[in-house]
Amino acid sequence: PQSVALRLDREVDVARGDVLCAEADAPEPVRELRATLCWMHEQPLHAGARLLLKHGARTVRAIAEEIPERLDLETLGPVQAPDGLHLNDLGHVRLRLSEPIVADPYAESRGTGAFVLIDDQTNATLAAGMVLSGA
């Protein structure tokens, strides 16, 4: 939770939100994510929606490619979600990103496995997400 300054031994194009790690431990950057969302907005999420994904200090454009299922809160089982996700729904989505990010499954790392979705017009927070996998 503290700010740090790094001095690198060579010139590297690094910006706020980028991930630095040892080459042997470097995760594979991904442009697609499978994730679980908690939808927190009155306007429903439909496939094809354009959003902003904030992952750590980095923000990239995203498209909700597919919303295959949501959690039925009465049975706690998955059900198809042909009409998308509505307020307080939990569901699985596939997101396509405009730029690659370094994301780990949430079960492995909360820091690199969590994100929020933001409305690109109003900057309203729409959803909290947990990465299941890079697609």
Summary of the structure (lengths in Angstrom):
residues: 135
radius of gyration: 16.2
end to end distance: 29.8
largest distance: 56.6
contacts: 354
relative contact order: 0.28
helix: 5%
strand: 46%
